[in-house]
C-alpha cells in the first residue's frame, strides 16, 4: 500500500495511539505502538484499505489447504504428493487495489501453491501405479511395439481434443520407425521407455535387463533428443531388480491403474463403458495402438471429462503440482 495513500501523519501532543503500520512487502498490519497524536487524512479511504486487507486475511485463513506428502502405500506402492493451496495476501491486495473496485465487487484472489515436503524423489526404488487421488487428472499411457496403422488416427483424435499424453516406445520399434516416432513427438506428446525387445523383465539376468533399459534410453536420446524419465515394463512384468536398474539410470518404474485390455480387441463401446465408469482421479490408463482403442479414444476422452477430470501426460499426472483454480 502506498504510504501517502495510507495516511499523512501530523505530529501533535504525545499520546498512546493505535496506528496501522504497514510492514513492508507483505503488507500485514503490525500492531499497536506508542506514537504521537495522529490525524488520518483521507481516513475513509484508509478504512476501506484496512477493511479490504482484513477480508483478504480472513479468507486466506479459512481457505488454506495443506499439502499432501508422497507416501508408500501397501497396495499402490509409491503415490505422489499433492501441493497445498493458499491465498497470496500481498498479490491479492495489489490486484484488488490496482483497479477501481466498487462496494460489493468480488475480490480477485491470487493463489499460490504450498509445496509438499515429501515427493516421489524421496521415496527411493518403488514402482508407481497411480497419481495422487486428490488430483483431478488422469493420463493415457500408450505403449507402442506394433499397430502402426492405428497410430496416426489416434494422434489425430488427440489433436482434435487438444490432449497431450505419453507414448512408451519399444526400442526395436523406434529403431525401425524413426519417422513415426518423430511425428508423435512433433505433435507435442511425451515419449518414454518401454524396453528394447518387449521382454518379460522379471525373467532376465541383471546384465540383460540393464541392456533392455539402457539401449532404449540411449536411442531415445540419440534419435529424438529425449531425456528419459519413466520406464514402463512390457506386459507389466517386473521385479525389484527391474525397479533398481531403472532407478540407477534415473528412471522411475511406472505401471497402470486401469487397463483397456485392447490387445484382446474388445468392442469400442465396451472399452468406453469400462473407462467411463471406472476412471478416478490420478488413474493411469493403459492402451495400445489397436483398432479398439483407436475407435474408442474419443468416447473415452468424453467419459473422462464428464467426471470433471483433466487428461495430461504421465509426468503431469504424477507431479505434485496442483490443479489451480481458474483465474489464479
Residue pairs with C-beta under 8 A, 6 or more apart in sequence:
1 22
1 27
1 49
1 93
1 97
3 22
5 42
5 45
5 46
5 49
6 20
6 22
6 46
6 49
7 20
7 38
7 40
7 41
7 42
7 43
7 46
8 39
8 40
8 41
8 42
9 35
9 36
9 38
9 39
10 38
10 39
11 36
11 37
12 36
12 37
12 38
12 39
13 36
13 37
14 36
14 37
15 36
15 37
16 34
16 35
17 34
17 35
17 36
17 37
17 38
18 32
19 32
19 33
19 35
19 38
20 29
20 46
20 50
21 29
21 30
21 31
21 33
22 28
22 29
22 30
23 29
23 30
25 90
26 89
26 90
27 53
27 89
27 90
27 93
28 57
28 89
29 50
29 53
40 46
49 97
52 93
52 96
52 97
52 107
53 89
53 93
55 107
56 87
56 89
56 92
56 93
56 96
56 107
56 109
57 89
59 87
59 107
59 109
60 86
60 87
60 89
60 92
63 85
63 86
63 87
64 84
64 85
64 86
64 87
64 114
65 84
65 85
65 86
65 114
66 84
66 114
67 81
67 82
67 83
67 84
67 114
67 115
67 116
67 117
67 320
68 81
68 82
68 84
68 116
68 132
68 134
69 81
69 116
69 117
69 118
69 119
70 78
70 79
70 80
70 81
70 116
70 118
70 119
70 120
70 122
70 123
70 320
71 78
71 79
71 81
71 118
71 123
72 78
72 79
72 123
72 126
73 79
76 129
76 130
77 126
77 127
77 128
77 129
78 120
78 123
78 126
78 127
78 128
78 252
79 128
79 130
79 131
79 132
79 133
79 282
80 119
80 120
80 128
80 131
80 132
80 135
80 318
80 319
80 320
81 116
81 117
81 118
81 119
81 120
81 132
81 320
82 116
82 132
82 134
82 135
82 320
82 322
83 113
83 114
83 115
83 116
83 320
83 321
83 322
84 113
84 114
84 115
84 116
84 322
85 111
85 112
85 113
85 114
85 322
85 324
85 325
86 111
86 112
86 114
87 109
87 110
87 111
87 112
88 110
88 111
88 112
91 110
91 112
92 107
92 108
92 109
92 110
95 108
95 110
96 107
96 108
108 327
109 328
110 328
111 324
111 325
111 328
113 321
113 322
113 324
115 320
116 320
119 320
120 128
120 252
120 318
120 320
124 247
125 240
125 243
125 244
125 247
126 243
126 253
127 238
127 243
127 253
127 254
127 255
128 252
128 253
128 254
128 255
128 318
129 254
129 255
129 256
129 257
129 284
130 257
130 282
130 283
130 284
131 137
131 138
131 139
131 281
131 282
131 283
131 284
131 317
131 318
132 281
132 282
132 320
133 280
133 281
133 282
134 281
134 282
135 281
135 282
135 317
135 322
135 323
136 281
136 308
136 309
136 310
136 323
137 281
137 282
137 309
137 310
137 311
137 312
137 316
137 317
137 323
138 279
138 280
138 281
138 282
138 283
138 284
138 285
138 304
138 309
138 310
138 311
138 312
138 317
139 165
139 166
139 283
139 284
139 285
139 311
139 312
139 313
139 314
139 316
139 317
139 318
140 163
140 165
140 166
140 285
140 287
140 300
140 311
141 165
141 166
141 168
141 232
141 254
141 256
141 284
141 285
141 286
141 287
141 314
142 154
142 165
142 166
142 167
142 168
142 287
142 288
142 289
142 293
143 167
143 168
143 170
143 194
143 232
143 234
143 286
143 287
143 288
144 151
144 167
144 168
144 169
144 170
144 173
144 194
144 288
144 289
145 170
145 172
145 173
145 194
145 198
145 234
145 288
146 173
146 288
146 289
147 288
147 289
147 290
148 177
148 180
148 289
149 289
150 289
150 290
150 291
150 293
150 294
151 180
151 184
151 289
152 183
153 294
154 289
154 293
154 294
154 297
155 183
155 184
155 187
155 189
157 294
157 297
157 298
157 301
158 164
158 165
158 187
158 189
158 297
159 187
160 298
161 298
161 301
163 301
163 311
164 188
164 189
164 190
164 312
164 313
165 189
165 190
165 311
165 312
165 313
165 314
166 189
166 190
166 191
166 192
166 230
166 313
166 314
166 315
167 184
167 189
167 190
167 191
167 192
168 191
168 192
168 193
168 194
168 230
168 232
169 181
169 191
169 192
169 193
169 194
169 216
169 220
170 194
170 195
170 196
170 197
170 198
170 216
170 234
171 193
171 194
171 195
171 196
171 197
171 212
171 215
171 216
171 219
171 220
172 196
172 197
172 198
174 181
174 216
174 219
174 220
174 223
175 219
178 223
181 191
181 223
181 224
182 223
182 224
184 191
185 191
185 224
185 226
189 313
190 313
190 314
190 315
191 220
191 224
191 226
192 220
192 226
192 228
192 229
192 230
192 231
192 232
192 314
193 213
193 216
193 217
193 220
193 228
193 230
193 231
193 232
193 251
194 216
194 231
194 232
194 234
195 201
195 212
195 213
195 216
195 231
195 233
195 234
196 211
196 212
196 213
196 215
196 216
196 219
197 212
198 234
198 235
199 208
199 212
199 234
200 234
200 235
200 237
201 209
201 212
201 233
201 234
201 237
201 238
201 239
201 242
202 237
202 238
202 239
202 241
202 242
203 237
204 212
206 241
206 245
209 241
209 242
209 245
210 245
213 231
213 245
213 246
213 249
213 251
214 249
216 228
217 228
217 249
217 251
220 226
220 228
221 227
221 228
228 249
228 250
228 251
229 250
229 251
229 252
229 315
230 251
230 252
230 253
230 254
230 314
230 315
231 246
231 251
231 252
231 253
231 254
232 253
232 254
232 255
233 242
233 253
233 255
236 255
236 256
238 253
238 255
242 253
243 253
246 252
246 253
247 253
252 318
254 284
254 314
254 318
255 284
256 284
256 285
256 286
257 280
257 282
257 283
257 284
257 285
258 274
258 275
258 278
258 279
258 283
258 284
258 285
258 286
259 285
259 286
260 266
260 271
260 274
260 275
260 285
260 286
260 287
260 288
260 292
260 293
260 296
260 300
262 271
262 287
262 288
262 290
262 292
262 293
262 296
263 288
263 290
265 290
265 291
265 292
266 292
267 292
268 292
268 295
268 296
268 299
269 296
269 299
271 292
271 293
271 296
271 299
271 300
272 296
272 299
272 300
272 303
275 285
275 296
275 300
275 303
275 304
276 299
276 300
276 302
276 303
276 304
276 306
276 307
277 303
279 285
279 303
279 304
279 307
279 309
280 307
281 309
282 317
284 314
284 317
285 300
287 293
293 300
301 311
304 311
305 311
310 323
